[in-house]
Structures are given as structure tokens and as C-alpha cells.
Amino acid sequence: MYKASIEIAAPPEKIFEFMTDPKHVKSWQPDVVEPRPLPPGGLQVGSHVGGTVQEYGRRFDVDLLVAAMTRNEHIAYRMEAPTASAYVEYRLVQWGNYTWVVSTAAMRPKGFLASLYPVAKGLMKRMAQRKMRSRLNLLRAAVESHA
């Protein structure tokens, strides 16, 4: 399990709206080159969202199934990509004028990565946590600069 958190100077409502709006995804998830629009009926448990990602020179589609959601407090996705399956969640906790955003993820590599996982687990964990922290830093910068 991987975990990262950050404090953002904005209310949970603003952060939740920003992070779940496809037009803002690229500002804090730079690997996403083509986000999918929200499905008819909007974002809800059971909705499929996602997009096309370019990562390490490869371009592929990622499907995110909204597994759980409490608007402005929590959202969890089941992610499927060619290289991994994952469960990713974000919790938003208001703390005075700030909001703590806590991200956790559990990942299961697929294909060639699955065969490397037993020997490269530590490296993969460090890479995943570094990426999570980087994305949260981008989210903070984007939300705090967004009018």
C-alpha cells in the first residue's frame, strides 16, 4: 500500500470539484494526454472515467471505475491499465482554512512487470510514492492558482 498527503489552502468542495473535472485533469495528472468526458448522469459510483495516458514512452488507455464516493470528502477508483491494476483513493479532510488530501493506492503489476515485482518491489514502491507526492504537489499548485 502506498500513501501520500498534502495540505491545500482551499475548501474540500473546491478541491473535489477540481480533481474530478476532466478539463482540469491534465494540470495535476500530466501523464494524461486525453481525459474522457464525464459519463451521462455525471460522476457517481459505478461510473467509468479515465483516458489515454502517455508514460515512459508508451501510450495506452486507462479505465477508472468509481468504486466509492462521498462528494467533497472521498473518492475511490478501481484502475485497469495494461501494466497494472490498482485501487486508488483520495480523502479530503478540512482543517481550518486548509484541506488535507490523503491519497492511498494498492497496486498489482501485470505482464512483464508482474514477473519483476518480487525483486523490484522496493524500487517500484519508491517510484509510486514519488509519483503520488508529485501529483499532489501539482494538484495543490493548480487548485491554489485557480480562480
C-alpha positions in Angstrom: 0.0 0.0 0.0 1.3 3.4 -0.9 0.3 6.7 0.8 0.9 10.4 0.3 -0.7 13.5 1.7 -0.7 17.3 1.3 -2.3 20.4 2.8 -4.1 22.7 0.3 -5.3 26.2 1.0 -8.8 25.6 -0.3 -12.1 24.1 0.9 -12.8 20.4 0.2 -15.6 21.4 -2.2 -13.2 23.3 -4.5 -10.6 20.6 -4.4 -13.1 17.8 -5.1 -14.7 19.7 -8.0 -11.3 20.5 -9.5 -9.9 17.0 -9.2 -13.0 15.3 -10.7 -13.4 17.7 -13.6 -11.9 16.3 -16.8 -10.9 19.7 -18.1 -8.5 20.1 -15.1 -7.0 16.5 -15.0 -4.0 17.4 -17.2 -2.9 20.2 -14.8 -2.2 17.7 -12.0 -2.0 14.3 -13.9 0.5 15.3 -16.6 0.7 11.7 -18.0 -3.0 12.0 -19.1 -3.0 13.2 -22.7 -6.7 12.7 -23.4 -9.1 12.6 -20.5 -12.5 11.1 -21.1 -15.6 13.3 -20.5 -17.8 12.6 -17.6 -20.4 9.9 -18.4 -24.1 10.9 -18.8 -25.6 11.5 -15.4 -22.2 12.8 -14.0 -19.8 11.2 -11.6 -21.3 8.5 -9.4 -20.4 5.1 -8.0 -20.3 2.7 -10.9 -19.3 5.4 -13.5 -16.4 4.7 -15.8 -13.9 7.6 -16.3 -10.3 7.6 -17.4 -8.4 8.5 -20.5 -5.4 8.0 -22.6 -2.0 8.1 -20.8 1.5 8.5 -22.1 4.1 7.2 -19.7 7.7 6.1 -20.2 7.3 6.4 -24.0 4.2 4.3 -24.1 0.6 5.4 -24.9 -2.3 3.4 -23.5 -5.9 3.7 -22.2 -6.7 3.6 -18.5 -10.1 2.8 -17.2 -11.2 4.1 -13.8 -14.3 2.7 -12.2 -15.7 4.9 -9.4 -15.8 2.3 -6.6 -16.9 4.6 -3.7 -17.7 8.3 -3.4 -18.9 10.8 -0.8 -18.9 14.1 -2.7 -16.4 16.6 -1.3 -15.0 14.0 1.2 -13.8 10.9 -0.6 -13.5 9.2 -4.0 -12.1 5.8 -4.8 -11.3 4.2 -8.1 -10.6 0.7 -9.4 -8.0 1.3 -12.1 -7.2 -1.0 -15.0 -4.3 -0.4 -17.4 -2.1 -2.7 -19.5 0.7 -2.6 -16.9 -1.2 -2.7 -13.6 -4.5 -3.0 -11.7 -4.9 -0.6 -8.8 -7.3 0.7 -6.1 -6.7 4.4 -5.6 -8.5 6.7 -3.2 -8.4 10.3 -2.1 -9.8 11.6 1.2 -10.3 15.3 1.8 -10.3 16.5 5.4 -11.0 20.1 6.2 -8.6 21.5 8.8 -9.3 25.2 9.5 -8.7 27.1 6.2 -6.9 24.2 4.7 -7.8 20.7 3.5 -5.7 17.7 3.9 -5.7 15.5 0.8 -4.7 11.9 1.6 -4.1 9.6 -1.3 -3.6 5.8 -0.9 -3.1 3.2 -3.5 -2.7 -0.5 -3.7 -1.2 -1.8 -7.0 -0.9 -5.2 -8.7 1.5 -5.2 -11.6 0.6 -7.1 -14.8 2.5 -8.8 -17.5 6.3 -8.3 -17.6 6.1 -6.0 -14.5 4.5 -8.8 -12.5 7.5 -11.0 -13.1 9.8 -8.3 -11.9 7.8 -7.3 -8.9 9.2 -9.8 -6.4 12.8 -8.5 -6.9 12.0 -4.8 -7.7 9.2 -4.3 -5.1 11.2 -1.7 -3.1 12.1 0.3 -6.2 8.6 0.2 -7.5 7.2 1.4 -4.1 9.6 4.4 -4.1 8.7 5.3 -7.7 5.0 5.0 -6.9 5.2 7.2 -3.8 7.4 9.8 -5.5 4.8 9.9 -8.3 1.9 10.3 -5.8 3.7 13.1 -4.0 4.5 14.8 -7.3 0.8 14.6 -8.4 -0.4 16.0 -5.1 2.1 18.9 -5.3 0.7 19.6 -8.8 -2.8 19.4 -7.5 -2.1 22.0 -4.8 -0.4 24.4 -7.2 -3.3 24.1 -9.7 -6.1 24.5 -7.1 -4.4 27.3 -5.3 -3.8 29.3 -8.5 -7.2 28.6 -10.0 -9.6 31.5 -9.5 
